[in-house]
């Protein structure tokens, strides 16, 4: 195997600091200590870097992706509360669709916590898909985590993806008529509706769907609720929603369709169908 896991293992002093940071509690003091201790690790600028995080293995590039930086030293800040709730609430042998999977931080850590779950990780960026697939192989999760290279959209067909050079987690679909700067990095990717994805993989009803698609959640959910019968709606939906802001339209739509607010964290909400 070319460049097996461990090829880019950090030096001993960095592994020591990483271990301390990863085990810090998610409170004001814990975060301050973790942010302070991670500075020399980030200044060291090793990239890529191979680390084990809460039972999953990742090859990280913290200089170009915020998710990588969080996984390296503060994994509990990467939807830690949300993952714990899913691990506690999802039924045995449940199925989760992770939309906007990035390099697998959410899905692989959840899979490590709940080995019985099946996860479909959906990610449009081919570079991130390659890294996601590599991390699944490193972790030994190939039997329980599948990957689909596609953008979840309101239509099934080719769409344009705008890629963020500094933080690949901020990639977003280009809307019709949207003006872009000349130097913008864009690629054409396959777009699919949620229902088309479920049909492709013969998923009658996922237990949960996590949507992290940079503001396109409303359109995706609207089309899904129009196309899918209620018997196919997931029991849980996770949506991006900053705690300091009023509930967005996607959250209101889900609540109008019969979901109730189960959990609100700093960056997300989890809704349950009642």
C-alpha positions as CSV (number, residue, x, y, z in Angstrom):
1,X,0.0,0.0,0.0
2,X,1.4,3.4,-1.0
3,X,1.9,5.8,1.9
4,X,0.1,3.7,4.5
5,X,-1.4,5.3,7.6
6,X,1.5,6.4,9.9
7,X,3.7,7.7,7.0
8,X,3.0,11.2,8.1
9,X,2.9,10.6,11.9
10,X,3.7,13.8,13.9
11,X,6.8,14.0,16.1
12,X,6.5,12.8,19.7
13,X,6.1,16.3,21.2
14,X,3.3,17.1,18.8
15,X,1.5,13.7,19.6
16,X,1.7,14.6,23.3
17,X,0.1,18.0,22.8
18,X,-2.5,16.6,20.4
19,X,-3.6,14.0,23.0
20,X,-4.0,16.7,25.6
21,X,-6.0,18.9,23.3
22,X,-8.3,16.2,22.1
23,X,-9.2,15.3,25.7
24,X,-10.0,18.8,26.8
25,X,-13.6,19.4,27.9
26,X,-15.8,21.5,25.7
27,X,-16.1,24.5,28.1
28,X,-14.6,27.9,28.2
29,X,-11.5,26.9,30.0
30,X,-11.0,23.6,28.0
31,X,-11.3,25.5,24.7
32,X,-8.8,28.2,25.8
33,X,-6.2,25.6,26.9
34,X,-6.7,23.6,23.7
35,X,-6.4,26.7,21.5
36,X,-3.2,27.7,23.3
37,X,-1.6,24.2,23.1
38,X,-2.4,23.7,19.5
39,X,-0.5,26.8,18.4
40,X,2.9,25.2,18.2
41,X,1.4,22.2,16.3
42,X,-0.2,24.5,13.7
43,X,3.0,26.6,13.5
44,X,5.0,23.4,12.9
45,X,3.0,23.3,9.6
46,X,3.3,19.6,9.0
47,X,0.9,18.7,6.2
48,X,-0.4,16.1,5.7
49,X,-0.4,14.7,9.2
50,X,-1.7,11.2,10.3
51,X,-3.7,11.1,13.5
52,X,-6.2,8.8,15.3
53,X,-9.2,10.6,16.6
54,X,-11.8,8.9,18.9
55,X,-11.4,5.5,17.2
56,X,-11.1,6.7,13.6
57,X,-8.0,7.4,11.5
58,X,-7.5,10.6,9.4
59,X,-4.8,12.0,7.1
60,X,-5.3,15.7,7.8
61,X,-4.3,18.9,5.9
62,X,-5.1,21.5,8.6
63,X,-3.7,24.4,6.5
64,X,-6.5,24.2,3.9
65,X,-9.6,22.9,5.7
66,X,-11.2,24.1,9.0
67,X,-12.6,20.6,9.6
68,X,-9.0,19.2,9.5
69,X,-7.8,21.7,12.0
70,X,-10.7,20.9,14.4
71,X,-10.2,17.1,14.0
72,X,-6.5,17.5,14.8
73,X,-6.8,19.1,18.2
74,X,-10.5,19.8,19.1
75,X,-12.7,17.1,17.6
76,X,-15.5,17.7,20.1
77,X,-16.0,21.1,18.5
78,X,-16.8,19.3,15.2
79,X,-20.5,18.6,16.1
80,X,-19.5,16.7,19.2
81,X,-22.9,17.2,20.9
82,X,-24.8,16.4,17.8
83,X,-22.9,13.2,17.2
84,X,-23.4,12.1,20.8
85,X,-27.2,12.6,20.5
86,X,-27.3,10.6,17.2
87,X,-25.3,7.8,18.8
88,X,-27.7,7.7,21.7
89,X,-31.0,8.1,19.7
90,X,-30.6,6.2,16.4
91,X,-32.1,2.8,16.3
92,X,-29.9,-0.3,16.2
93,X,-28.6,-0.9,12.6
94,X,-29.8,2.6,11.7
95,X,-29.0,4.4,8.5
96,X,-27.7,8.0,8.3
97,X,-27.2,10.1,5.2
98,X,-24.3,12.6,5.8
99,X,-24.7,15.3,3.2
100,X,-21.7,17.6,2.9
101,X,-19.5,14.9,4.3
102,X,-16.2,16.7,3.7
103,X,-13.3,14.4,4.7
104,X,-15.5,12.3,7.0
105,X,-15.1,13.9,10.4
106,X,-18.8,13.6,11.3
107,X,-19.6,10.3,9.7
108,X,-16.4,8.4,10.7
109,X,-16.5,9.6,14.3
110,X,-20.1,8.6,14.5
111,X,-19.3,5.2,12.9
112,X,-16.5,4.7,15.5
113,X,-19.0,5.3,18.3
114,X,-21.8,3.1,16.8
115,X,-20.4,0.2,14.8
116,X,-23.9,-1.0,13.9
117,X,-24.8,2.1,11.9
118,X,-24.7,2.3,8.1
119,X,-23.7,5.7,6.7
120,X,-23.9,7.1,3.2
121,X,-21.4,10.0,3.0
122,X,-22.3,12.4,0.2
123,X,-19.6,14.9,-1.0
124,X,-19.3,16.7,-4.4
125,X,-15.6,17.8,-4.4
126,X,-13.5,15.1,-6.0
127,X,-10.4,16.0,-3.9
128,X,-12.4,15.7,-0.7
129,X,-14.0,12.5,-1.9
130,X,-10.5,11.0,-2.4
131,X,-9.5,12.0,1.1
132,X,-12.7,10.8,2.6
133,X,-12.3,7.4,0.9
134,X,-8.7,7.2,2.1
135,X,-9.8,7.9,5.7
136,X,-12.5,5.3,5.5
137,X,-9.9,2.7,4.4
138,X,-7.4,3.8,7.1
139,X,-10.2,3.4,9.7
140,X,-11.3,0.0,8.4
141,X,-14.9,1.3,8.0
142,X,-15.5,0.3,4.3
143,X,-18.2,-2.2,5.2
144,X,-20.3,0.4,7.0
145,X,-19.6,3.7,5.3
146,X,-20.3,4.2,1.6
147,X,-19.3,7.3,-0.4
148,X,-21.3,9.0,-3.2
149,X,-19.6,11.8,-5.2
150,X,-22.5,14.2,-5.8
151,X,-24.0,17.5,-4.8
152,X,-27.4,17.4,-3.1
153,X,-29.5,19.9,-5.0
154,X,-33.0,20.7,-6.1
155,X,-32.5,18.9,-9.4
156,X,-30.7,15.8,-10.7
157,X,-28.2,16.9,-13.3
158,X,-24.9,18.8,-13.7
159,X,-24.3,21.8,-11.4
160,X,-21.3,24.1,-10.8
161,X,-19.4,23.9,-7.5
162,X,-17.5,26.9,-6.2
163,X,-14.4,25.7,-4.2
164,X,-12.9,27.7,-1.4
165,X,-9.1,27.6,-1.6
166,X,-8.7,28.4,2.1
167,X,-11.4,26.3,3.6
168,X,-12.8,23.5,1.4
169,X,-15.6,23.0,3.9
170,X,-17.0,26.3,2.5
171,X,-17.5,24.9,-1.0
172,X,-20.9,25.8,-2.4
173,X,-23.1,25.3,-5.4
174,X,-23.3,28.3,-7.7
175,X,-26.8,29.5,-8.1
176,X,-28.3,30.4,-11.4
177,X,-27.3,34.0,-12.4
178,X,-24.8,34.3,-9.6
179,X,-21.8,36.4,-10.7
180,X,-18.3,35.1,-9.9
181,X,-14.9,36.7,-9.9
182,X,-12.6,35.6,-12.7
183,X,-10.2,33.8,-10.4
184,X,-12.9,31.7,-8.7
185,X,-12.2,28.0,-8.7
186,X,-15.2,26.2,-10.1
187,X,-15.8,22.7,-11.4
188,X,-18.9,20.9,-12.8
189,X,-20.3,18.1,-10.5
190,X,-23.2,15.8,-10.5
191,X,-26.3,17.2,-8.7
192,X,-28.9,14.9,-7.2
193,X,-32.0,15.4,-5.2
194,X,-32.3,13.6,-1.8
195,X,-35.0,11.4,-3.1
196,X,-32.9,10.4,-6.2
197,X,-30.1,9.4,-3.8
198,X,-32.4,7.4,-1.6
199,X,-33.8,5.6,-4.7
200,X,-30.3,4.9,-6.1
201,X,-29.3,3.2,-2.9
202,X,-32.7,1.6,-2.2
203,X,-33.1,3.5,1.1
204,X,-36.7,3.3,2.0
205,X,-36.4,5.6,5.0
206,X,-33.2,6.8,6.5
207,X,-33.1,7.1,10.3
208,X,-31.4,10.5,10.0
209,X,-30.1,13.0,7.5
210,X,-27.4,15.6,8.3
211,X,-27.4,18.5,5.9
212,X,-24.4,20.9,5.7
213,X,-24.6,22.4,2.3
214,X,-23.8,26.1,2.9
215,X,-27.2,27.7,2.6
216,X,-28.9,25.4,0.1
217,X,-30.8,23.4,2.8
218,X,-34.1,25.2,2.2
219,X,-34.3,24.3,-1.5
220,X,-33.2,20.7,-0.9
221,X,-35.7,20.1,1.9
222,X,-38.5,21.9,0.0
223,X,-38.1,19.6,-3.1
224,X,-37.7,16.5,-0.8
225,X,-40.9,17.2,1.1
226,X,-42.7,17.7,-2.2
227,X,-41.4,14.5,-3.9
228,X,-41.2,12.0,-1.0
229,X,-44.2,10.5,0.8
230,X,-44.2,11.1,4.6
231,X,-43.4,7.4,5.1
232,X,-40.0,8.1,3.7
233,X,-39.1,11.2,5.7
234,X,-36.3,10.6,8.2
235,X,-36.9,10.5,11.9
236,X,-34.1,13.0,12.6
237,X,-32.8,15.9,10.5
238,X,-29.7,18.0,11.5
239,X,-29.4,21.4,9.9
240,X,-26.8,24.2,10.2
241,X,-28.2,27.0,12.4
242,X,-26.0,29.4,14.4
243,X,-27.3,29.8,18.0
244,X,-27.0,33.6,17.8
245,X,-29.3,33.9,14.8
246,X,-33.1,33.5,14.4
247,X,-34.2,30.1,13.2
248,X,-33.7,30.0,9.4
249,X,-36.3,29.1,6.8
250,X,-35.2,25.5,6.4
251,X,-35.7,24.9,10.1
252,X,-39.1,26.6,10.0
253,X,-40.1,24.5,6.9
254,X,-39.2,21.2,8.7
255,X,-41.1,22.3,11.8
256,X,-44.1,23.2,9.6
257,X,-43.9,19.6,8.2
258,X,-44.2,18.1,11.7
259,X,-40.7,18.1,13.1
260,X,-40.0,19.5,16.5
261,X,-36.8,21.1,17.8
262,X,-35.0,18.4,19.8
263,X,-31.6,20.0,20.3
264,X,-30.0,23.3,19.6
265,X,-26.2,23.7,19.7
266,X,-23.8,26.5,18.9
267,X,-23.9,25.7,15.1
268,X,-26.8,23.3,14.4
269,X,-30.2,22.1,15.3
270,X,-31.5,18.6,15.4
271,X,-35.2,18.0,14.6
272,X,-37.3,15.0,15.3
273,X,-40.4,13.9,13.4
274,X,-43.4,13.6,15.6
